[in-house]
Amino acid sequence: MRKILAGGLSVVILAGAGFYWHKKDAKPKNSGEVIHVRRGPLEETVESTGNVAPLNRVEIKPAISGRIDKYLVDEGSVVKAGQVIAWMSSSDRVAIMDAARSQGPKALKKWEDSYKPTPIIAPISGVVILRNIVDGQTVDAATVLFAMSDKLIVIAQVDETDVGKIHLGMAAKIILDAYPNRTAMGKVFDILHEGVNTSNVITYNVKINLDGGAPNYYKSQMTANASFIIKENKNALFVPASAVKQKNGKNVVLVPGPGGKPEEKVVSLGIQDGTNDEILSGLQDGDLIIIPGNHYVPQQAQTSPLAFGGKKKKSD
């Protein structure tokens, strides 16, 4: 009997210690977090992905068949319309030059002076984005020698549910996957009228001009992430979105009341960015709010680890 009682006592003591540990460990989980309402910049945006692309892409092909004598520009070169970017010989000139070369320098010089090579001319001013030839290469009228772009833009694919929020002149922030720590700003200058159906999802191409032109690290076909700024407030009063709840069709937050007891306060909202909600009315700068966990528990005095009971509630 004594062993059984001792064992029972051990169970009671361990259970009590376990109960105390559980209560102590659970406190942070069940207690609400009290924070100040804050001020700072807040934006409501439409997010989309796209890519860097030329506004106008021009492929340069030769007017005749022949051989490339010398190319003069490379990818990334900035050229002006009318500039010579390569020299080539027609098939006839190639045959004559090769024959003259076999006869010695004097014969070659004679034919080079009388039978000039054909220039390849840049049709527009812009940047060479592709060089598809090497010196000595044989080409025909179907060969793409170069590709040029007048300037680089960003083309974003916007879901049809969001395209109605986009308008010409709207500001957009651009971040490339290749350069996640660099941000460029731009403005919408065109919204295409024909959508693209991909796996039953309709998107519309939205073209964005980069402010001041595309930075020099932009390359054609790079993946871009565009954030279209719908609304912004550089000095918004805001709280975490998790602090705002819906009740009876109204937005409410919890604030500390008398004795630490939480009270509900109705607020009106402005910009919502998915993480924070702007407060238009109901709170002021510096006010305290409660972000509840499972439930908010006002801080109480510590109890003894062996005190299992509590004060009985008064009957109504």
C-alpha positions, 0 to 999 in steps of 0.5 A: 500500500505504501508503494502505491501511495508513493507512486501516486504521490510521484504522479501528482507531483510530476503532473503538477510540474508538467502543468506548470511547465505547460502554462509557462510555455504557453503564455507567449503563444496565447498572449496578444502582441501590443504594438504602436501604430506606425507611419511610413510609405505605403503602396497598393500595386498590381504585380505582374511578370514580363521581359525586357524587349526591343521597342522596334527590333530590326533584322539586317540581311544582305541584298546580295549573296557573297562573303563577309569581308569585315564586320565593324560592330559587335553586340552592345555597340551603339550606332547611328542610322546610315553608319557602315557596320560591315563590308561584304563582297558579292559572289562575283567579286569573291571570284575575281578577288580570289583569282587576283590573289592567286596572281600576286599583290599587284593584280589584287591591288588593281582589282581592289581599287576597281571593284569595291566591296558592298557596305552593310548600312545600319537602317536605324539608330540604336543598339546592336543586340545580335551579331550573327556573322564572322569575317569570311562567312558566306551569306545569302539574302536569307542570312540575318547578319545583325539585329538592332533595337532602337531602345529597350522597354519592358513588356509585362503580362497583366491578368485580365482581372487587373488590366482595368486598373492599369492606365497610360502614364501609370508609374511602375517599378521594375526589378529584374531576376538577374539583378534583384537588388536594383530597381528601375522606374518607368511609365506605361505607354501602351496597353495592347487590345488583344489578349493572349490565352495561355492555359485558359488564362487571359493576359494583356501585354502592357508596355513600359518605358524606362525613365531616362532610358533602359539602364546599361545592365538591361539585356533583351529577353531578361525576365522582369517583375513589374509593380504597377503603383495604383495608390501610394502615400509616402506618410501613411498611418498603418497597422499590420493587416493581421490586426484588422478583423471584419465584424458586422460589416465593419473593420475593427482592431483591438486596443488595450482598455482599462486594466489591460482588457482589450476593446474593439475599435472601428477603423476605416481603411485606405491602401492595402498592400497585403501586409499592412493596412492604411488607417484613415480614421479611428486611430492616431499616430502613436496609439497602441493596438493588439495583434491577437494570437489564439486569444489575448490574455492580460498579464497576471501575477505568477501563481505557485506551481502547486496551486491547481485551483483558482477563484471560483467565478461568482454565479450570475 
